[in-house]
Structures are given as C-alpha cells and as structure tokens.
Amino acid sequence: VYSEGKNHALYLWINLKPGANSREVAKSVAKIQKYVDQVTDPTMKDDDDEILAGVGFGPNFFSQVAGKTMKSFVYPHRKGALGDMPSSGGDVFIHAKCNTPSKLFELAQVIIKNLPKDSVENFEDIYSFVYKNGRDLSGFIDGTENRADEEGRQETAVEKETGGSYVITQKWLHKLDVIDGEKDRTLEGWVGRARNDSTELSRKTITSHVARMTSGNNFNAPKPVEIVRQSMPFGSLSGEKGLFFIGYAASPQNFEYMLDRMVGSGGDGQNDDIMRLSQNVKGTYWYFPGASELKKLE
C-alpha cells in the first residue's frame, strides 16, 4: 500500500468500545484482502477497479492481540508556538487506494459491517483525491522527496525483521484564507520550495519546512531520516478541507525526528513555518503488520 499512488484514497480511523473483543476485531480486519476481493472481483479488475489496501493497529490494541512490536510507537501530544499536534489515539486504521472512489466507499461499508456487533465506539472515513496532478490544496507539489523506485520505498518503509511498517497519520485543516491572502514569495519562504515546480530554494530560513525536515537551511542539506509519503488532499468547500498526512517508515523514530523539528523540540527551539498554513487537529502512530503477521490474526 506504500506503492505508487492512485487517484483516490480511503483513510478509515476506528475507535473501539472499551469492552470490544479485540481478537474478534483483529480476526475480522485481518481479512482485508477478502473484503477487497468482494468489492472488486480479482479476475475482472483493471487499473480503474484495482484496490490496494492495508490495515494498521494502535499500540494498545496490537499489544492485546499480538504482543509487542520490535519498536515502541507511542505518539505523544506536542505543543508548539505555531500550534499543537494532538495525540488522538485509535485502535484500527485502514488505508486503501483506488482510481474509482465509489469502490473505496463500498470497501469502508464492508469493513464496518463485518466488525463484531457493538464493537465500534466511533469511526471517521475520509476520502481523498488527486488535486492538480499531485499538488496540495496550497498549490505546492506534495511528496517531492519520495523514493521513486520500489526497492528504495521498501527499504525506507519496511522493517526488515518483520515485514511490517510503522505509520503516521495526521489530519491537517488548511487555512485557505491565509494561503489565498499571501504572496507566493511569502508562501515559498515558509515552505522552502518554489510553488510552481517544487524547486528547493537556494536561500531559505531555518524555520522553512524544508530546513526543518533536513539538517538545516543549506541548499540540498542531508536528510537524517526518510519516510514514504502517501498523503492526499481531502474535503469540501463548505466543510473541512486540507491534507491527510500519512507516511510509512521502518522505524517510528523517523517520525519523531520530523515532528520534534516542527514544534520547537528539535534542539534549536525553532518551529516549522508550514504550520502557519494549516492546523493539525488529529494524529497518531500505527503498526501495519507484515503479511505473515497479519495471517496469524485471522
């Protein structure tokens, strides 16, 4: 599911009731491929119908059904001068993508319907879309730093010992009034890239997003950590709109470095100017088991 993107994605965030039977829930969602095949017949699928999907678990839930992961993945609440990053928790998360959005809606229905009765406290299903050939709603190109080759993505995203991935999900609501009201030069300074072609600025501040995500504001500065981004825009004009940020990594420490650098906990006390454009309202970490691990939960 960390492969090249599709035109649409489903982000299904599930919170269970305290008394839910964790093992029965895990058994249900571990059949994710069965549900995918139910929505799209594997013998009939084409590029438009193909669904790629994976399932992840929060730390508390996973410990109940499968024990400890190799690395701890607790997501702390972070406070910053330009905004907070709340720790929202969660038990089960589904990430799916397809070129046909109705297929993703149908998949979400099937997953929720097949969970044990009265096990769900609440859930949020967010449906995203490709905007202007891969741009964020702010107008900037997203995912510029992703590895282009499959081998590179796997090296970045997959824990060698288990075949699983650690995943970050964050819901960001964009401040379109700020974005529309600022000049490109100001926005580019906050991001650290040109808005039209995503070229890295040769001169940028230490608080620009690019500088926060690398080792400093020098041009083409080394990146201490890498992740595979699968983020996409979502929303409606009349309601919430923004970016659903999702990234895969072989270690949750990759995320820790990036988030600390955004809220002034990265050693230099500086915050990320990209938080002037958008507000983080929800976030947590998940563990997506490898195929053999998931099979044991069925």
C-alpha positions as CSV (number, residue, x, y, z in Angstrom):
1,V,0.0,0.0,0.0
2,Y,3.1,2.2,0.1
3,S,3.4,1.8,-3.7
4,E,2.8,4.5,-6.3
5,G,-0.5,6.3,-5.7
6,K,-3.9,6.0,-7.2
7,N,-6.4,8.9,-7.9
8,H,-8.3,8.4,-4.6
9,A,-7.7,7.1,-1.1
10,L,-9.7,5.9,1.9
11,Y,-8.5,6.7,5.4
12,L,-10.7,4.8,7.9
13,W,-9.9,5.6,11.5
14,I,-11.7,3.3,14.0
15,N,-12.1,3.6,17.8
16,L,-13.5,0.6,19.6
17,K,-15.6,0.4,22.7
18,P,-13.8,-0.5,25.9
19,G,-15.5,-3.9,26.1
20,A,-14.9,-4.8,22.5
21,N,-13.5,-8.3,21.8
22,S,-10.1,-7.3,20.4
23,R,-9.2,-10.7,19.0
24,E,-12.5,-10.9,17.1
25,V,-12.0,-7.4,15.7
26,A,-8.4,-8.3,14.6
27,K,-9.7,-11.5,13.1
28,S,-12.2,-9.5,11.1
29,V,-9.9,-6.8,9.7
30,A,-7.1,-9.3,9.0
31,K,-9.4,-10.4,6.2
32,I,-8.9,-7.1,4.4
33,Q,-7.9,-8.8,1.1
34,K,-11.1,-10.9,1.3
35,Y,-13.1,-7.6,1.6
36,V,-11.2,-6.0,-1.3
37,D,-11.9,-9.1,-3.5
38,Q,-15.6,-8.8,-2.5
39,V,-15.7,-5.2,-3.8
40,T,-13.6,-5.9,-6.9
41,D,-13.6,-9.4,-8.4
42,P,-9.8,-10.2,-8.7
43,T,-10.5,-12.0,-12.0
44,M,-12.2,-8.9,-13.5
45,K,-10.2,-6.0,-12.2
46,D,-8.4,-3.4,-14.3
47,D,-6.5,-0.2,-13.4
48,D,-9.7,1.6,-12.5
49,D,-11.1,-1.1,-10.3
50,E,-7.9,-2.3,-8.6
51,I,-7.9,-1.6,-4.8
52,L,-4.7,-1.6,-2.8
53,A,-5.3,-1.8,0.9
54,G,-3.6,-2.4,4.3
55,V,-4.6,-2.5,7.9
56,G,-2.8,-1.0,10.9
57,F,-3.3,-1.1,14.7
58,G,-2.7,1.3,17.6
59,P,-0.1,0.3,20.2
60,N,-2.6,-0.7,22.9
61,F,-4.8,-2.8,20.5
62,F,-1.8,-4.5,18.9
63,S,-0.4,-5.5,22.3
64,Q,-3.7,-7.2,23.2
65,V,-3.8,-9.3,20.0
66,A,-0.2,-9.9,19.0
67,G,2.1,-8.8,21.8
68,K,4.9,-6.2,21.5
69,T,6.3,-4.8,18.3
70,M,10.1,-4.6,17.9
71,K,10.0,-0.8,18.4
72,S,7.7,1.3,20.7
73,F,5.3,3.6,18.7
74,V,3.6,5.8,21.3
75,Y,2.5,9.1,19.9
76,P,2.9,12.0,22.4
77,H,0.9,15.2,22.4
78,R,3.2,18.0,21.2
79,K,2.9,21.7,21.8
80,G,4.4,24.4,19.6
81,A,4.5,28.1,19.2
82,L,2.5,27.9,15.9
83,G,0.1,25.1,17.0
84,D,-0.3,21.8,18.8
85,M,-0.1,18.3,17.5
86,P,-2.8,16.4,19.5
87,S,-2.5,12.7,20.3
88,S,-5.8,11.3,19.1
89,G,-5.3,7.5,19.7
90,G,-7.1,4.9,17.8
91,D,-7.4,1.1,17.5
92,V,-7.7,0.1,13.9
93,F,-6.8,2.0,10.7
94,I,-7.4,1.1,7.1
95,H,-5.5,2.7,4.2
96,A,-6.8,1.9,0.8
97,K,-6.5,3.4,-2.6
98,C,-8.2,3.1,-6.0
99,N,-8.9,5.1,-9.1
100,T,-12.7,4.7,-8.6
101,P,-13.9,6.5,-5.4
102,S,-17.1,4.6,-5.1
103,K,-15.1,1.4,-4.7
104,L,-13.5,2.9,-1.6
105,F,-16.8,3.9,-0.1
106,E,-18.1,0.3,-0.7
107,L,-15.0,-1.1,0.9
108,A,-15.5,1.0,4.0
109,Q,-19.1,-0.2,4.3
110,V,-18.0,-3.8,4.0
111,I,-15.3,-3.4,6.7
112,I,-17.6,-1.7,9.2
113,K,-20.4,-4.1,8.5
114,N,-18.2,-7.1,9.2
115,L,-16.8,-5.9,12.6
116,P,-18.3,-7.7,15.6
117,K,-21.6,-6.2,16.7
118,D,-21.5,-3.3,19.1
119,S,-17.7,-3.2,19.0
120,V,-17.2,0.3,17.4
121,E,-17.3,3.5,19.6
122,N,-16.9,5.8,16.6
123,F,-15.1,5.9,13.2
124,E,-14.1,8.6,10.7
125,D,-13.8,7.7,7.0
126,I,-12.0,10.3,4.9
127,Y,-11.9,10.1,1.1
128,S,-9.1,11.9,-0.7
129,F,-8.3,12.9,-4.2
130,V,-5.5,13.9,-6.6
131,Y,-5.5,17.6,-7.0
132,K,-3.9,19.3,-10.0
133,N,-1.6,16.4,-10.9
134,G,-0.3,15.8,-7.4
135,R,-0.5,19.2,-5.7
136,D,-1.6,20.0,-2.2
137,L,-4.6,22.4,-1.8
138,S,-2.0,25.1,-1.0
139,G,-0.7,24.8,-4.6
140,F,2.6,23.2,-3.7
141,I,3.6,19.8,-5.1
142,D,3.4,17.1,-2.5
143,G,5.6,14.0,-2.0
144,T,8.6,15.5,-3.8
145,E,11.1,13.6,-1.7
146,N,9.6,10.1,-2.0
147,R,11.9,7.4,-3.4
148,A,11.0,6.7,-7.0
149,D,12.0,3.1,-7.1
150,E,10.1,0.2,-5.4
151,E,13.3,-1.1,-3.8
152,G,14.0,2.3,-2.3
153,R,10.5,2.6,-1.0
154,Q,10.6,-0.8,0.6
155,E,14.0,-0.1,2.2
156,T,12.5,3.1,3.7
157,A,9.1,1.8,4.7
158,V,9.5,-1.8,5.8
159,E,11.0,-3.2,9.0
160,K,13.4,-5.9,7.7
161,E,12.8,-8.3,10.6
162,T,9.0,-8.4,10.5
163,G,8.0,-7.1,7.1
164,G,5.7,-4.6,8.8
165,S,5.7,-0.8,8.7
166,Y,5.2,2.0,11.2
167,V,2.8,4.6,10.0
168,I,1.9,8.1,11.0
169,T,-1.5,9.6,10.3
170,Q,-2.3,13.3,10.8
171,K,-5.4,15.3,9.7
172,W,-4.5,18.9,8.7
173,L,-7.1,21.6,8.1
174,H,-5.7,24.2,5.7
175,K,-6.1,27.9,6.3
176,L,-7.1,28.8,2.8
177,D,-7.8,32.4,3.7
178,V,-4.1,32.7,4.8
179,I,-2.9,30.9,1.7
180,D,-5.0,33.0,-0.7
181,G,-4.1,36.2,1.1
182,E,-0.3,35.8,1.0
183,K,2.1,36.4,-1.9
184,D,3.8,33.4,-3.5
185,R,7.2,34.7,-2.2
186,T,6.0,34.6,1.4
187,L,4.4,31.1,1.0
188,E,7.6,29.8,-0.7
189,G,9.7,31.2,2.1
190,W,7.6,29.2,4.6
191,V,7.8,26.0,2.6
192,G,11.3,26.4,1.3
193,R,10.3,25.5,-2.3
194,A,9.1,27.2,-5.4
195,R,5.3,26.9,-5.7
196,N,5.3,26.3,-9.5
197,D,7.8,23.5,-9.8
198,S,8.8,22.5,-6.3
199,T,12.5,23.5,-6.8
200,E,14.2,23.9,-3.5
201,L,15.1,27.5,-2.7
202,S,18.9,28.1,-2.6
203,R,18.3,30.6,0.2
204,K,15.8,29.8,2.9
205,T,15.2,30.4,6.6
206,I,15.9,27.8,9.3
207,T,12.2,27.8,10.0
208,S,11.1,26.8,6.5
209,H,9.6,23.4,6.2
210,V,12.4,22.1,4.0
211,A,15.0,23.2,6.6
212,R,13.0,21.6,9.4
213,M,12.8,18.3,7.6
214,T,16.5,18.2,6.7
215,S,19.7,19.0,8.7
216,G,19.5,22.8,8.2
217,N,18.9,25.6,5.7
218,N,21.8,24.9,3.4
219,F,20.9,24.1,-0.1
220,N,20.3,20.4,-0.6
221,A,21.1,19.7,3.0
222,P,21.3,16.0,4.0
223,K,18.1,14.3,5.2
224,P,18.8,12.5,8.5
225,V,15.6,10.4,8.1
226,E,13.3,9.3,5.3
227,I,9.7,8.2,5.0
228,V,7.4,7.2,2.2
229,R,4.5,9.7,2.0
230,Q,1.1,8.7,0.8
231,S,-0.6,12.0,1.7
232,M,-3.5,13.4,-0.3
233,P,-5.9,16.4,-0.2
234,F,-9.5,15.9,1.1
235,G,-12.6,17.9,1.9
236,S,-15.3,20.2,0.6
237,L,-15.6,24.0,0.3
238,S,-18.5,24.1,2.8
239,G,-16.8,21.9,5.4
240,E,-13.4,20.7,6.4
241,K,-10.6,20.7,3.9
242,G,-6.9,20.1,3.9
243,L,-4.3,17.4,3.8
244,F,-4.5,13.9,5.2
245,F,-0.8,13.2,6.0
246,I,0.2,9.6,6.1
247,G,3.7,8.2,5.9
248,Y,5.4,4.8,6.2
249,A,8.8,4.1,7.8
250,A,10.9,1.2,9.1
251,S,11.1,3.0,12.4
252,P,8.8,5.4,14.3
253,Q,12.0,7.3,15.3
254,N,11.9,8.8,11.7
255,F,8.6,10.4,12.6
256,E,9.8,11.5,16.0
257,Y,12.6,13.5,14.5
258,M,10.4,15.3,12.0
259,L,7.6,16.2,14.4
260,D,10.1,17.4,17.1
261,R,11.6,19.7,14.5
262,M,8.2,21.1,13.6
263,V,7.2,22.2,17.1
264,G,10.5,23.5,18.5
265,S,11.7,20.3,20.3
266,G,14.4,19.6,17.8
267,G,17.2,21.1,19.9
268,D,17.2,24.6,18.4
269,G,13.8,25.8,19.6
270,Q,12.6,26.7,16.1
271,N,9.1,25.9,14.8
272,D,8.0,25.0,11.3
273,D,6.5,27.8,9.2
274,I,4.3,25.4,7.4
275,M,2.1,25.4,10.5
276,R,1.2,29.0,9.5
277,L,-0.7,27.4,6.6
278,S,-2.5,24.6,8.3
279,Q,-3.7,23.4,11.6
280,N,-3.1,19.8,12.9
281,V,-6.3,18.5,14.5
282,K,-5.7,14.8,14.8
283,G,-2.8,12.4,14.8
284,T,-1.3,9.1,16.0
285,Y,1.0,6.2,15.1
286,W,0.1,2.7,13.9
287,Y,1.8,-0.5,13.2
288,F,0.9,-2.2,9.9
289,P,1.8,-5.9,10.3
290,G,3.7,-7.8,7.6
291,A,1.7,-10.4,5.6
292,S,2.8,-13.3,7.8
293,E,2.0,-11.4,11.0
294,L,-1.5,-10.5,9.7
295,K,-2.2,-14.0,8.6
296,K,-1.7,-15.2,12.2
297,L,-4.6,-12.9,13.3
298,E,-7.2,-14.4,11.0
